[in-house]
């Protein structure tokens, strides 16, 4: 493809198999391409909430070509790629949009051509629906977390509800907190779609909060390459079976080992030894099940070379508005030390040091932009 216009003279030589040659001077006259055209005269319609893509095509001129909008505007949610000429995105509101497209080439001076176009966006007639019709049970005094789901209308959706028994519903549909009292409650929930394009939908969702079972799972020692966990609850009877699972992920899709016993003590110990090749400074997840409510814990082995110390990890869900977790800790109930950590992906986790064989007290507090949001838990004693 010729880059510039003008006359070009060159010599051509041809040689046969016998070694005979012939030459001739030739001239090629390259004319300037002074024509630039936009091929599209119309664009396809779109629908709110559905992906949209249309390709603008230009011919002639000197590449590369550049696209822009010089008048009017694209439908909300759509963008024009200036290099490729692709209009794409997801329309969020119905209507008719007119605009003027400018196509420019790379010659000097630049060739330019415009085209008036329009896009019609229709309303997604699928009705807005609240997919969640029931809520999983919770336990009084224990962290609770579940996501509500909707469909139809025009996403994204916005959820709302009044605070109910210690729980809060975020605009994104995350219901979280710590239920205060046991019982059966009706959570009034409303969902709206983007820009109110579809009527809001409301429903009363039943929530059952069970009495606190008291089951706890705590790191008792986290030496390099091994985990020793303390677990149990008041009222565990003789012969009652308990199982503690250890995994490499919070969803327990990567199980490592499990311990099951039928001891009669309310306080028990589960040991996961060096044979598992647990890595220093890595989070592992344990789950205790004694036939009732389960308890989970994120625990870290201590770094190699720190034989005189251990660590435990305080890991809790982050309520809406929480961006930090502050943990006060110490060898006595008077505490004495403090650490803060950032919360990510809806969860807060802070590793705190502890001496083997010594008691550890800690108090976790949620923070929102440095200010106290609410307590994350009561003072907890870890038996060493």
C-alpha positions, 0 to 999 in steps of 0.5 A: 500500500503506497504511503505517499503520492508522486512519481517513482522511478525504478529499474527491473532486471530479469535473469533466465536459467542460462544466465542471460539478463535484461533490464528496463527503467520503469516509472510508477505514478501514485495518485493522491487518495483524496477521497474518504468515506464512511460506509454506514448510513444507519446503526442497529437498535439496542435494548436496555440491559443488553450488550450492544456493539456496532462497527463503523467502517471508513474507506480511502484516505491515509491510515491510520483513521480516527473516529470521534463524536462532534455533535450530539451524544451516544446513548448512556452506557455506550462508548466509541473506540476512536481507533477501531470505530466500534460503538459498544457497551450496555445501554441503561435507558430507553430513547432515541439518540442522534449524533454526528461522527467525524472520520479523519485520516493521517494525511497533512492536511487531514482529510475529514468526512462526517455522517449523521447517525442515530441509535434507538434503544428500546425498553427491556420488557422483562419485569424486575424480580427479586430472586431471593425468596428466603434467607439462610438461618443465622445464630444470635451473636454470630456473624451473618452474611448473605447476598440477595439476588434480582433479575430483569429490568435494567441492571445494576440493581439497588437494594434497601431495607430497614435495619433488622435485629442487628443486620444491615442491607447494603445497596449492592444486596449484601445482608450482613451483621450480627443478629442480636436475639433469636426468633423469626423475623420478617425482613422488608426488602425493596429492589429497584433497577437502574434509573428506575426504568422498571417498577420497584419490587418489595417483599417480606423475607423470613429470617430465622435466628437460632439461639447461640450455640456457643461453639468456638474454634480458636488457634491455640498454637500456630508453630511453623508447619503445624496448627493446634486448634482449641474448640468446643462449646458449653453442654457438649456431652460425653460421646458427642461426636465433633469433626474439625476440617482443615482446608487451604481455602475459605470455601473448603474446596481444597481440603487438607485433613480432618479430625473426628473425636467423641470425647466428653470434654466441652473444650477440645483440641485438634492437632494438624501436624508437620506431616501436612507440610503447612507453609509459614505465613500462610492462611489456613481455614478450619471448620468445627462441626459438633452437630449444630452450628458450625464455627470457622477460623482463618489461622496462620502458621508462624514464620520459620525461624521464630521458634519463640513466638506464634501468631493467630489471625482474627478474621471477620466479615466486614459490614457495609462501610467498614474499611479497617479492623483494629485489634487491641491485644495483650497477655492480660485483660488490660491488653496493651498492644494494638494493630490495624489492618485494611479490609478487602473483599468484604472481610477483615483479617489481622494477624497478631503475635502471641507467646506459646504457653501464655494467655492471649486477650484481644478485642476487635473493633470495626473502623470506618475511615478511622472512626469506630463503626462498631465492635466486632466481638467481645474480648476473647481469651486464647488458652496457650 
